């Protein structure tokens, strides 16, 4: 059962990464059509800063997908320990 959860989680992350790549590609297509040659030249002048911001955004997007996927996998494969009321009762000394 744990192997199925691992494969399922890996599949979700692969699909999420693929969707992120498609969105980034479509963004570049739209920008090139809207800006035209002169706008693309201006864009190339500020590309280092844009690249830094795009990397920052992509890293946080993927990390949030990892976190959400991990939490959902824990819930579906036995739950989160802090949501288990019996474990909380033992931890806090409540019977």
Beta strands, then each sheet from edge to edge (+ up, - down):
end
